[in-house]
Amino acid sequence: MKLRQVQQLLGARVLCGERWLDTKEVATCFGSNMMSKVLARGKRQTILCTGLTNVQVIRTANMTELCAVVFVEDKLPKASVTEEAESWGLPLLATPLPLEDVCRLLDEAGLPSCDKGRAP
């Protein structure tokens, strides 16, 4: 699934990385507010869905080579966080939906969750 499809499915706005939405492939999603879990289970072609908006989210996503971050419940990072994500080539999206709904919608659309042990 292309990142653009994720953005449209979640009714998410693009905070940065618009140019990558049509080229980045997404294979799995991971919903968590615990970066230690993301470090342990995050994989390439995975989007992180989280309610955290600090710079550690961006650094964790970069370290685990995630392809994008979706902030839930319309939570927005500071400009400095968005700038860091842009510098790493990490698209950021924001959706009004709660984390549980985001994960359910993505699963129903065929995007399995890493947290369920179905990651490629």
Number of C-alpha atoms within 10 A of each C-alpha: 16 15 23 19 15 21 18 10 14 20 14 20 17 16 19 19 18 15 11 17 19 12 11 16 19 20 21 26 29 26 22 17 16 12 18 11 13 22 13 9 15 25 23 17 20 27 29 30 24 23 22 19 19 14 17 12 22 24 16 17 26 17 13 16 16 24 26 30 24 32 27 25 15 16 16 20 19 11 10 11 19 21 16 14 24 16 11 13 16 23 25 27 26 24 22 15 16 15 19 12 12 24 21 14 14 17 14 10 13 12 22 21 22 21 16 9 9 10 17 12
